[in-house]
Amino acid sequence: MPLAPFAVSLGDPAGIGPEIVAKSWVMREARGLPPFFAVGDAASLRAVWLGPIAPIGSPVEAASVFDKALPCLQVADAGAIVPGTPSIDGARTAFQALEVSVGLARQGSAAGIVTAPVGKEQLYGVGFTHPGQTEFVAERCGVSAHNAVMMLAGPSLKVVPITIHIALADVPSVLTIDLIRARALTTVKGLQRNFGIARPRLAVAGLNPHAGENGALGREEIDVIRPAIESLRAEGLDIFGPLAADGMFHARARETYDAALCMYHDQALIPIKTLNFDDGVNITLGLPIVRTSPDHGTAFGIAGTDSANPGAMIAALKMAAEAARALIAYG
C-alpha cells in the first residue's frame, strides 16, 4: 500500500527552508523521493523559486498533483518576505506550519512530518517556549522529554546526544543513571521500529577525556555512566562502554555498533557533521509519528542566493519514507 504524502513544514520563510524544499521537489524523480507537500506560506517559495506550485486544501490532494507541481498547504500569511531577513510574522507562520504538520501526521492524513529549519530567537518572540522543534513535537504527541530522543543519522553514523541544548558546564549535574537509561531504551526501540534493526548494538561514550581514566580525570564514568550501562546489560541490551570518545568514530570502530550514545551536544554532532554534513538527518525516536529534519540551521546568510544544498532535506525525506515503512512492518 502506498504511503500517504509527507507534510513538510517550510520553517522560517526567510531561511533556506523554502529553497531546499523546492529543490528537493525538482529532484524528486532522480532521487526517488516519496510524495510530499509544503506547509506554510506559498509566497516564501515564490520568493526564491520560479517553479510550479499547486495550492491544496487537504493532504489527499497532494498525491494527484505531485508529479506536476509542488503542492502547498497555505496556513498563514508571513507578510513581506525578504530572504535572509527574519521577521516576527515569518516566525508566526513557521510556528503555525509546524503545529498543522504535527496535527496532520497524528490524525494519519500525512505519513509523517519533515521539518525545515526555524529561527529560535524569532520563535521565542511569538510564544514558542520549547528548546527546539523536537521538544515541541514530542509534547504535541503526548510524549515526555525523557522519552523523545533526538538521533542524528547519516550513511556512516548514527548518534544520540544524552543531553542536548544546555551549557557544557551544566552537563555533569544533568547526567543521571535514569536519563541515560531512558535515552538508551528509547534508542533501542527506535532502531527496531524505524530502522528494522532487530538487535541494536549501542556504544556509549564517556564524559571525560579517556573515559575518566578510572577516576583520575573525573568520576562520572564510575558513578553514573557505568552503572547505567551495567543495568541495561542486565536487562539484555547489547550495550558497551564507557569509551574514550576520541577513538569511537573512526571507520573500524563504527563497524562495532549501530548507534553511539554521547554525553553532550557537540560530542555527538561534531562527528556526524564531519562525516555526513550534506546528508545528515535529525530523526526523533520514541514518537507515535515519523518526524525527520535536515541536520542544519536556517542559514540566513545565504538565503535567497540559490546556493543552498538540498542534500540534507532530500536525505530527510528519504529517511522519513524508510522509517514509515519500517514502522508499518514492525506493526
ZAVEX-111244 format. One record per residue (C-alpha): chain; x, y, z. Coordinates in steps of 0.02 Angstrom, whole numbers, plus 50000, padded with zeros to 5 digits. Example, Ala and Ser with C-alpha at 12.3 -4.5 7.8 and 13.67 -1.06 7.14 Angstrom:
% ZAVEX-111244
{mol = A xx = 50615 yy = 49775 zz = 50390}
{mol = A xx = 50684 yy = 49947 zz = 50357}
% end
This chain:
% ZAVEX-111244
{mol = A xx = 50000 yy = 50000 zz = 50000}
{mol = A xx = 50073 yy = 50171 zz = 49954}
{mol = A xx = 50111 yy = 50291 zz = 50094}
{mol = A xx = 50011 yy = 50449 zz = 50120}
{mol = A xx = 50109 yy = 50605 zz = 50068}
{mol = A xx = 50228 yy = 50682 zz = 50196}
{mol = A xx = 50197 yy = 50854 zz = 50271}
{mol = A xx = 50350 yy = 50967 zz = 50255}
{mol = A xx = 50341 yy = 51122 zz = 50364}
{mol = A xx = 50437 yy = 51260 zz = 50274}
{mol = A xx = 50521 yy = 51327 zz = 50430}
{mol = A xx = 50567 yy = 51509 zz = 50438}
{mol = A xx = 50512 yy = 51587 zz = 50273}
{mol = A xx = 50667 yy = 51697 zz = 50271}
{mol = A xx = 50785 yy = 51548 zz = 50289}
{mol = A xx = 50839 yy = 51417 zz = 50164}
{mol = A xx = 50692 yy = 51301 zz = 50203}
{mol = A xx = 50584 yy = 51354 zz = 50055}
{mol = A xx = 50731 yy = 51341 zz = 49935}
{mol = A xx = 50787 yy = 51166 zz = 49988}
{mol = A xx = 50607 yy = 51103 zz = 49987}
{mol = A xx = 50582 yy = 51169 zz = 49810}
{mol = A xx = 50748 yy = 51096 zz = 49751}
{mol = A xx = 50700 yy = 50930 zz = 49828}
{mol = A xx = 50539 yy = 50929 zz = 49728}
{mol = A xx = 50639 yy = 50965 zz = 49569}
{mol = A xx = 50748 yy = 50813 zz = 49608}
{mol = A xx = 50602 yy = 50702 zz = 49661}
{mol = A xx = 50618 yy = 50576 zz = 49520}
{mol = A xx = 50807 yy = 50571 zz = 49512}
{mol = A xx = 50818 yy = 50541 zz = 49699}
{mol = A xx = 50666 yy = 50429 zz = 49717}
{mol = A xx = 50576 yy = 50540 zz = 49842}
{mol = A xx = 50405 yy = 50500 zz = 49914}
{mol = A xx = 50259 yy = 50617 zz = 49880}
{mol = A xx = 50258 yy = 50767 zz = 49997}
{mol = A xx = 50177 yy = 50936 zz = 50015}
{mol = A xx = 50241 yy = 51100 zz = 50087}
{mol = A xx = 50153 yy = 51178 zz = 50237}
{mol = A xx = 50174 yy = 51364 zz = 50261}
{mol = A xx = 50160 yy = 51521 zz = 50155}
{mol = A xx = 50174 yy = 51490 zz = 49967}
{mol = A xx = 50246 yy = 51665 zz = 49949}
{mol = A xx = 50406 yy = 51605 zz = 50034}
{mol = A xx = 50427 yy = 51478 zz = 49894}
{mol = A xx = 50392 yy = 51606 zz = 49759}
{mol = A xx = 50520 yy = 51724 zz = 49836}
{mol = A xx = 50660 yy = 51602 zz = 49794}
{mol = A xx = 50592 yy = 51490 zz = 49655}
{mol = A xx = 50504 yy = 51507 zz = 49488}
{mol = A xx = 50440 yy = 51328 zz = 49477}
{mol = A xx = 50259 yy = 51268 zz = 49480}
{mol = A xx = 50163 yy = 51274 zz = 49645}
{mol = A xx = 49993 yy = 51192 zz = 49669}
{mol = A xx = 49887 yy = 51261 zz = 49812}
{mol = A xx = 49796 yy = 51119 zz = 49902}
{mol = A xx = 49658 yy = 51119 zz = 50031}
{mol = A xx = 49699 yy = 50950 zz = 50109}
{mol = A xx = 49839 yy = 50819 zz = 50104}
{mol = A xx = 49734 yy = 50700 zz = 49999}
{mol = A xx = 49753 yy = 50819 zz = 49852}
{mol = A xx = 49942 yy = 50817 zz = 49859}
{mol = A xx = 49974 yy = 50647 zz = 49780}
{mol = A xx = 49873 yy = 50687 zz = 49624}
{mol = A xx = 49968 yy = 50847 zz = 49585}
{mol = A xx = 50141 yy = 50799 zz = 49648}
{mol = A xx = 50207 yy = 50747 zz = 49478}
{mol = A xx = 50164 yy = 50915 zz = 49400}
{mol = A xx = 50190 yy = 51043 zz = 49540}
{mol = A xx = 50247 yy = 51064 zz = 49719}
{mol = A xx = 50088 yy = 51051 zz = 49825}
{mol = A xx = 50074 yy = 51185 zz = 49959}
{mol = A xx = 49951 yy = 51193 zz = 50103}
{mol = A xx = 49936 yy = 51377 zz = 50149}
{mol = A xx = 49924 yy = 51406 zz = 50337}
{mol = A xx = 49960 yy = 51592 zz = 50359}
{mol = A xx = 50022 yy = 51750 zz = 50276}
{mol = A xx = 50203 yy = 51781 zz = 50325}
{mol = A xx = 50193 yy = 51963 zz = 50271}
{mol = A xx = 50333 yy = 52041 zz = 50171}
{mol = A xx = 50462 yy = 51903 zz = 50146}
{mol = A xx = 50642 yy = 51954 zz = 50123}
{mol = A xx = 50758 yy = 51804 zz = 50111}
{mol = A xx = 50893 yy = 51819 zz = 50242}
{mol = A xx = 50793 yy = 51942 zz = 50349}
{mol = A xx = 50687 yy = 51851 zz = 50479}
{mol = A xx = 50531 yy = 51933 zz = 50550}
{mol = A xx = 50401 yy = 51906 zz = 50684}
{mol = A xx = 50266 yy = 51873 zz = 50552}
{mol = A xx = 50379 yy = 51742 zz = 50474}
{mol = A xx = 50410 yy = 51659 zz = 50641}
{mol = A xx = 50223 yy = 51654 zz = 50674}
{mol = A xx = 50196 yy = 51568 zz = 50507}
{mol = A xx = 50334 yy = 51441 zz = 50544}
{mol = A xx = 50253 yy = 51404 zz = 50713}
{mol = A xx = 50082 yy = 51376 zz = 50633}
{mol = A xx = 50156 yy = 51268 zz = 50495}
{mol = A xx = 50238 yy = 51157 zz = 50625}
{mol = A xx = 50078 yy = 51144 zz = 50726}
{mol = A xx = 49973 yy = 51099 zz = 50573}
{mol = A xx = 50101 yy = 50972 zz = 50510}
{mol = A xx = 50104 yy = 50879 zz = 50676}
{mol = A xx = 49915 yy = 50876 zz = 50683}
{mol = A xx = 49902 yy = 50803 zz = 50507}
{mol = A xx = 50027 yy = 50666 zz = 50548}
{mol = A xx = 49941 yy = 50623 zz = 50711}
{mol = A xx = 49773 yy = 50601 zz = 50625}
{mol = A xx = 49851 yy = 50496 zz = 50487}
{mol = A xx = 49823 yy = 50619 zz = 50344}
{mol = A xx = 50012 yy = 50630 zz = 50321}
{mol = A xx = 50132 yy = 50482 zz = 50331}
{mol = A xx = 50247 yy = 50587 zz = 50440}
{mol = A xx = 50325 yy = 50759 zz = 50451}
{mol = A xx = 50488 yy = 50834 zz = 50390}
{mol = A xx = 50530 yy = 50999 zz = 50472}
{mol = A xx = 50635 yy = 51132 zz = 50387}
{mol = A xx = 50745 yy = 51242 zz = 50498}
{mol = A xx = 50673 yy = 51378 zz = 50609}
{mol = A xx = 50749 yy = 51532 zz = 50691}
{mol = A xx = 50727 yy = 51502 zz = 50878}
{mol = A xx = 50761 yy = 51682 zz = 50925}
{mol = A xx = 50615 yy = 51737 zz = 50818}
{mol = A xx = 50504 yy = 51593 zz = 50877}
{mol = A xx = 50528 yy = 51642 zz = 51057}
{mol = A xx = 50455 yy = 51811 zz = 51011}
{mol = A xx = 50289 yy = 51732 zz = 50961}
{mol = A xx = 50265 yy = 51623 zz = 51114}
{mol = A xx = 50367 yy = 51468 zz = 51072}
{mol = A xx = 50432 yy = 51402 zz = 51239}
{mol = A xx = 50523 yy = 51242 zz = 51191}
{mol = A xx = 50712 yy = 51219 zz = 51169}
{mol = A xx = 50682 yy = 51160 zz = 50991}
{mol = A xx = 50560 yy = 51081 zz = 50869}
{mol = A xx = 50597 yy = 50907 zz = 50938}
{mol = A xx = 50530 yy = 50951 zz = 51110}
{mol = A xx = 50378 yy = 51038 zz = 51035}
{mol = A xx = 50332 yy = 50888 zz = 50927}
{mol = A xx = 50354 yy = 50771 zz = 51074}
{mol = A xx = 50238 yy = 50873 zz = 51183}
{mol = A xx = 50105 yy = 50881 zz = 51048}
{mol = A xx = 50117 yy = 50692 zz = 51034}
{mol = A xx = 50097 yy = 50668 zz = 51221}
{mol = A xx = 50275 yy = 50603 zz = 51245}
{mol = A xx = 50386 yy = 50661 zz = 51388}
{mol = A xx = 50551 yy = 50745 zz = 51351}
{mol = A xx = 50646 yy = 50596 zz = 51426}
{mol = A xx = 50561 yy = 50476 zz = 51306}
{mol = A xx = 50584 yy = 50576 zz = 51145}
{mol = A xx = 50759 yy = 50551 zz = 51080}
{mol = A xx = 50849 yy = 50659 zz = 50951}
{mol = A xx = 50953 yy = 50547 zz = 50840}
{mol = A xx = 51069 yy = 50618 zz = 50706}
{mol = A xx = 51087 yy = 50490 zz = 50568}
{mol = A xx = 51189 yy = 50482 zz = 50410}
{mol = A xx = 51251 yy = 50348 zz = 50290}
{mol = A xx = 51400 yy = 50306 zz = 50401}
{mol = A xx = 51350 yy = 50352 zz = 50579}
{mol = A xx = 51203 yy = 50368 zz = 50699}
{mol = A xx = 51224 yy = 50466 zz = 50860}
{mol = A xx = 51113 yy = 50513 zz = 51007}
{mol = A xx = 51160 yy = 50656 zz = 51125}
{mol = A xx = 51105 yy = 50614 zz = 51303}
{mol = A xx = 51099 yy = 50799 zz = 51347}
{mol = A xx = 51061 yy = 50923 zz = 51210}
{mol = A xx = 51038 yy = 51111 zz = 51217}
{mol = A xx = 51117 yy = 51152 zz = 51384}
{mol = A xx = 51279 yy = 51237 zz = 51434}
{mol = A xx = 51429 yy = 51122 zz = 51440}
{mol = A xx = 51458 yy = 51172 zz = 51622}
{mol = A xx = 51286 yy = 51102 zz = 51667}
{mol = A xx = 51309 yy = 50931 zz = 51587}
{mol = A xx = 51386 yy = 50838 zz = 51737}
{mol = A xx = 51243 yy = 50890 zz = 51851}
{mol = A xx = 51109 yy = 50842 zz = 51724}
{mol = A xx = 51180 yy = 50670 zz = 51683}
{mol = A xx = 51094 yy = 50536 zz = 51786}
{mol = A xx = 51078 yy = 50348 zz = 51778}
{mol = A xx = 50892 yy = 50367 zz = 51742}
{mol = A xx = 50921 yy = 50489 zz = 51599}
{mol = A xx = 51050 yy = 50377 zz = 51515}
{mol = A xx = 50936 yy = 50226 zz = 51536}
{mol = A xx = 50787 yy = 50318 zz = 51462}
{mol = A xx = 50885 yy = 50378 zz = 51311}
{mol = A xx = 50960 yy = 50206 zz = 51281}
{mol = A xx = 50794 yy = 50113 zz = 51294}
{mol = A xx = 50709 yy = 50234 zz = 51175}
{mol = A xx = 50856 yy = 50221 zz = 51055}
{mol = A xx = 50846 yy = 50032 zz = 51051}
{mol = A xx = 50659 yy = 50035 zz = 51021}
{mol = A xx = 50679 yy = 50169 zz = 50887}
{mol = A xx = 50813 yy = 50070 zz = 50795}
{mol = A xx = 50695 yy = 49922 zz = 50794}
{mol = A xx = 50538 yy = 50018 zz = 50744}
{mol = A xx = 50609 yy = 50148 zz = 50623}
{mol = A xx = 50762 yy = 50059 zz = 50552}
{mol = A xx = 50716 yy = 49875 zz = 50561}
{mol = A xx = 50868 yy = 49826 zz = 50666}
{mol = A xx = 50812 yy = 49676 zz = 50768}
{mol = A xx = 50951 yy = 49682 zz = 50899}
{mol = A xx = 51033 yy = 49852 zz = 50903}
{mol = A xx = 51211 yy = 49873 zz = 50966}
{mol = A xx = 51244 yy = 50031 zz = 51067}
{mol = A xx = 51413 yy = 50108 zz = 51106}
{mol = A xx = 51420 yy = 50233 zz = 51250}
{mol = A xx = 51544 yy = 50375 zz = 51260}
{mol = A xx = 51623 yy = 50432 zz = 51421}
{mol = A xx = 51605 yy = 50612 zz = 51477}
{mol = A xx = 51786 yy = 50647 zz = 51522}
{mol = A xx = 51947 yy = 50628 zz = 51421}
{mol = A xx = 52000 yy = 50445 zz = 51408}
{mol = A xx = 51831 yy = 50399 zz = 51487}
{mol = A xx = 51894 yy = 50466 zz = 51653}
{mol = A xx = 52045 yy = 50351 zz = 51672}
{mol = A xx = 51965 yy = 50256 zz = 51817}
{mol = A xx = 51925 yy = 50414 zz = 51911}
{mol = A xx = 52088 yy = 50507 zz = 51884}
{mol = A xx = 52001 yy = 50629 zz = 51764}
{mol = A xx = 51827 yy = 50629 zz = 51839}
{mol = A xx = 51705 yy = 50510 zz = 51922}
{mol = A xx = 51553 yy = 50524 zz = 51807}
{mol = A xx = 51601 yy = 50364 zz = 51717}
{mol = A xx = 51613 yy = 50269 zz = 51882}
{mol = A xx = 51464 yy = 50344 zz = 51973}
{mol = A xx = 51338 yy = 50370 zz = 51831}
{mol = A xx = 51381 yy = 50305 zz = 51658}
{mol = A xx = 51447 yy = 50131 zz = 51700}
{mol = A xx = 51305 yy = 50089 zz = 51821}
{mol = A xx = 51179 yy = 50138 zz = 51688}
{mol = A xx = 51265 yy = 50027 zz = 51560}
{mol = A xx = 51276 yy = 49880 zz = 51679}
{mol = A xx = 51092 yy = 49892 zz = 51724}
{mol = A xx = 51044 yy = 49893 zz = 51540}
{mol = A xx = 51157 yy = 49745 zz = 51502}
{mol = A xx = 51072 yy = 49651 zz = 51643}
{mol = A xx = 50908 yy = 49679 zz = 51552}
{mol = A xx = 50977 yy = 49603 zz = 51392}
{mol = A xx = 51031 yy = 49756 zz = 51292}
{mol = A xx = 51184 yy = 49743 zz = 51181}
{mol = A xx = 51271 yy = 49897 zz = 51251}
{mol = A xx = 51452 yy = 49932 zz = 51295}
{mol = A xx = 51562 yy = 50071 zz = 51364}
{mol = A xx = 51601 yy = 50197 zz = 51428}
{mol = A xx = 51726 yy = 50226 zz = 51290}
{mol = A xx = 51852 yy = 50363 zz = 51260}
{mol = A xx = 51757 yy = 50474 zz = 51137}
{mol = A xx = 51912 yy = 50517 zz = 51036}
{mol = A xx = 51926 yy = 50337 zz = 50975}
{mol = A xx = 51743 yy = 50298 zz = 50940}
{mol = A xx = 51714 yy = 50370 zz = 50769}
{mol = A xx = 51847 yy = 50303 zz = 50650}
{mol = A xx = 51790 yy = 50179 zz = 50519}
{mol = A xx = 51837 yy = 50017 zz = 50610}
{mol = A xx = 51756 yy = 50075 zz = 50772}
{mol = A xx = 51593 yy = 50120 zz = 50684}
{mol = A xx = 51578 yy = 49942 zz = 50621}
{mol = A xx = 51553 yy = 49880 zz = 50800}
{mol = A xx = 51392 yy = 49974 zz = 50840}
{mol = A xx = 51229 yy = 50033 zz = 50763}
{mol = A xx = 51218 yy = 50195 zz = 50863}
{mol = A xx = 51330 yy = 50293 zz = 50981}
{mol = A xx = 51262 yy = 50373 zz = 51139}
{mol = A xx = 51357 yy = 50533 zz = 51178}
{mol = A xx = 51353 yy = 50634 zz = 51337}
{mol = A xx = 51331 yy = 50809 zz = 51265}
{mol = A xx = 51282 yy = 50902 zz = 51108}
{mol = A xx = 51450 yy = 50932 zz = 51022}
{mol = A xx = 51518 yy = 50760 zz = 51067}
{mol = A xx = 51380 yy = 50690 zz = 50956}
{mol = A xx = 51362 yy = 50824 zz = 50823}
{mol = A xx = 51544 yy = 50856 zz = 50780}
{mol = A xx = 51574 yy = 50679 zz = 50712}
{mol = A xx = 51407 yy = 50667 zz = 50621}
{mol = A xx = 51430 yy = 50836 zz = 50538}
{mol = A xx = 51609 yy = 50795 zz = 50493}
{mol = A xx = 51561 yy = 50630 zz = 50411}
{mol = A xx = 51388 yy = 50673 zz = 50342}
{mol = A xx = 51374 yy = 50862 zz = 50333}
{mol = A xx = 51268 yy = 50868 zz = 50174}
{mol = A xx = 51159 yy = 50716 zz = 50209}
{mol = A xx = 51141 yy = 50708 zz = 50397}
{mol = A xx = 50963 yy = 50688 zz = 50462}
{mol = A xx = 50884 yy = 50728 zz = 50629}
{mol = A xx = 50756 yy = 50592 zz = 50668}
{mol = A xx = 50654 yy = 50593 zz = 50827}
{mol = A xx = 50636 yy = 50422 zz = 50907}
{mol = A xx = 50502 yy = 50375 zz = 51032}
{mol = A xx = 50357 yy = 50463 zz = 50945}
{mol = A xx = 50195 yy = 50387 zz = 50880}
{mol = A xx = 50230 yy = 50477 zz = 50715}
{mol = A xx = 50379 yy = 50488 zz = 50599}
{mol = A xx = 50475 yy = 50651 zz = 50610}
{mol = A xx = 50638 yy = 50695 zz = 50523}
{mol = A xx = 50730 yy = 50856 zz = 50487}
{mol = A xx = 50888 yy = 50908 zz = 50394}
{mol = A xx = 51033 yy = 50922 zz = 50514}
{mol = A xx = 51071 yy = 51106 zz = 50485}
{mol = A xx = 51001 yy = 51277 zz = 50526}
{mol = A xx = 50913 yy = 51419 zz = 50435}
{mol = A xx = 51072 yy = 51484 zz = 50352}
{mol = A xx = 51001 yy = 51660 zz = 50340}
{mol = A xx = 51168 yy = 51718 zz = 50270}
{mol = A xx = 51143 yy = 51625 zz = 50106}
{mol = A xx = 50953 yy = 51628 zz = 50094}
{mol = A xx = 50893 yy = 51694 zz = 49927}
{mol = A xx = 51059 yy = 51665 zz = 49839}
{mol = A xx = 51009 yy = 51498 zz = 49759}
{mol = A xx = 51163 yy = 51417 zz = 49837}
{mol = A xx = 51083 yy = 51309 zz = 49972}
{mol = A xx = 51122 yy = 51123 zz = 49956}
{mol = A xx = 50962 yy = 51019 zz = 49968}
{mol = A xx = 51057 yy = 50859 zz = 50010}
{mol = A xx = 51004 yy = 50852 zz = 50192}
{mol = A xx = 50822 yy = 50888 zz = 50152}
{mol = A xx = 50823 yy = 50752 zz = 50019}
{mol = A xx = 50901 yy = 50633 zz = 50145}
{mol = A xx = 50769 yy = 50682 zz = 50275}
{mol = A xx = 50629 yy = 50644 zz = 50152}
{mol = A xx = 50704 yy = 50476 zz = 50104}
{mol = A xx = 50733 yy = 50429 zz = 50286}
{mol = A xx = 50555 yy = 50479 zz = 50331}
{mol = A xx = 50489 yy = 50360 zz = 50199}
{mol = A xx = 50604 yy = 50219 zz = 50255}
{mol = A xx = 50555 yy = 50247 zz = 50438}
{mol = A xx = 50369 yy = 50248 zz = 50396}
{mol = A xx = 50384 yy = 50085 zz = 50300}
{mol = A xx = 50487 yy = 50006 zz = 50438}
{mol = A xx = 50357 yy = 50061 zz = 50566}
{mol = A xx = 50219 yy = 49977 zz = 50465}
{mol = A xx = 50322 yy = 49817 zz = 50451}
{mol = A xx = 50359 yy = 49821 zz = 50638}
{mol = A xx = 50174 yy = 49829 zz = 50674}
% end
